Amino acid sequence: MAQRFELIETPLRDLHLIQRLPLGDERGYFQRLFCAEELALFGWREPVQQINHTYTKEKGSVRGLHMQLAPHAEAKLITCLRGEVWDVAVDLRLGSSTFLHWHAVHLIAEKACSYLIPEGFAHGFQTLSDDVEMLYCHSQAYAPDSEFGIHVQDPRLQIHWPLPIGRQSERDQQFPFLDQHFQGVGR
Ligand SMILES: Cc1cn([C@H]2C[C@H](O)[C@@H](COP(=O)(O)OP(=O)(O)O[C@H]3O[C@@H](C)C(=O)[C@@H](O)[C@H]3O)O2)c(=O)[nH]c1=O
């Protein structure tokens, strides 16, 4: 099988950065954004159920932190198509040795990297440029009743956001901090 992706591990188990390997020629380039066969080697084993696209106007805007709970827990492959973002994944897996740890990557459209976020992680990002476009591949369909959100400035998480928090949705601003008894999400 031709290799179109290279795995870059992160400090958090199962959370990976995927370096795409575009094929260039005099016309430009060709690249795979998703490949079921190859990404299965890196932990993505479900069919893609949705592909969503977002556009964010202003630098400093924040979306997140979002996840879906069981039985609609999902993996996501996050790709920045235009501009750049600070993309954050938070380990909320019950019993994980890195429970509540977060890891951020700087996704720059031209650098051709995607973030592979497994089930059990919350996800959010801050735009580092104006006019940002993101593409998300989801392993589950959208299930609003299973959505779980956390405030991006949760004091237990202490996430570093590179810029002052800019535009957010009303809903994201109202997400609560984690309850002090929160022990994680199961499968
Ligand atoms: C996520 C989602 C939202 N919607 C609707 C709900 C709402 O009316 C509108 C906008 O939704 P949101 O405000 O949740 O959009 P947004 O804040 O961009 O949500 C996204 O944030 C990033 C951080 C993620 O990780 C994604 O999985 C997704 O949760 O679109 C769908 O119809 N399908 C979907 O799959």
The ligand as a Tripos MOL2 file, in Angstrom:
@<TRIPOS>MOLECULE
LIG
   35    37     1     0     0
SMALL
NO_CHARGES

@<TRIPOS>ATOM
      1 C1        -21.6130   19.7240   15.2140 C.3       1 LIG1
      2 C2        -22.9130   19.9320   14.4250 C.ar      1 LIG1
      3 C3        -23.6960   21.0480   14.6000 C.ar      1 LIG1
      4 N1        -24.8410   21.1980   13.9080 N.ar      1 LIG1
      5 C4        -25.6390   22.4320   14.1030 C.3       1 LIG1
      6 C5        -25.9370   22.7860   15.5330 C.3       1 LIG1
      7 C6        -25.9260   24.2870   15.5030 C.3       1 LIG1
      8 O1        -27.1940   24.7670   15.1340 O.3       1 LIG1
      9 C7        -24.9700   24.6600   14.3870 C.3       1 LIG1
     10 C8        -23.5940   25.0850   14.8950 C.3       1 LIG1
     11 O2        -23.1270   24.0950   15.8020 O.3       1 LIG1
     12 P1        -21.9500   24.3810   16.8190 P.3       1 LIG1
     13 O3        -22.1100   25.7470   17.3630 O.co2     1 LIG1
     14 O4        -21.9030   23.2300   17.7750 O.co2     1 LIG1
     15 O5        -20.6900   24.3440   15.8400 O.3       1 LIG1
     16 P2        -19.1700   24.2710   16.2400 P.3       1 LIG1
     17 O6        -18.9370   25.0840   17.4580 O.co2     1 LIG1
     18 O7        -18.3540   24.5870   15.0570 O.co2     1 LIG1
     19 O8        -19.0140   22.7340   16.5970 O.3       1 LIG1
     20 C9        -17.8210   22.0510   16.2790 C.3       1 LIG1
     21 O9        -16.8060   22.4740   17.1910 O.3       1 LIG1
     22 C10       -15.5780   21.7820   17.0720 C.3       1 LIG1
     23 C11       -14.6790   22.2860   18.2060 C.3       1 LIG1
     24 C12       -15.7430   20.3100   17.0470 C.2       1 LIG1
     25 O10       -14.9600   19.5420   17.6050 O.2       1 LIG1
     26 C13       -16.8460   19.8050   16.1720 C.3       1 LIG1
     27 O11       -17.0650   18.4100   16.3920 O.3       1 LIG1
     28 C14       -18.1180   20.5600   16.4170 C.3       1 LIG1
     29 O12       -18.5900   20.2520   17.7230 O.3       1 LIG1
     30 O13       -24.8490   23.5000   13.5740 O.3       1 LIG1
     31 C15       -25.2820   20.2630   13.0050 C.ar      1 LIG1
     32 O14       -26.3630   20.3970   12.3810 O.2       1 LIG1
     33 N2        -24.5150   19.1480   12.7860 N.ar      1 LIG1
     34 C16       -23.3460   18.9610   13.4830 C.ar      1 LIG1
     35 O15       -22.6660   17.9160   13.2560 O.2       1 LIG1
@<TRIPOS>BOND
     1     1     2 1
     2     2     3 ar
     3     2    34 ar
     4     3     4 ar
     5     4     5 1
     6     4    31 ar
     7     5     6 1
     8     5    30 1
     9     6     7 1
    10     7     8 1
    11     7     9 1
    12     9    10 1
    13     9    30 1
    14    10    11 1
    15    11    12 1
    16    12    13 2
    17    12    14 1
    18    12    15 1
    19    15    16 1
    20    16    17 2
    21    16    18 1
    22    16    19 1
    23    19    20 1
    24    20    21 1
    25    20    28 1
    26    21    22 1
    27    22    23 1
    28    22    24 1
    29    24    25 2
    30    24    26 1
    31    26    27 1
    32    26    28 1
    33    28    29 1
    34    31    32 2
    35    31    33 ar
    36    33    34 ar
    37    34    35 2
@<TRIPOS>SUBSTRUCTURE
     1 LIG1         1 GROUP 0 **** ****
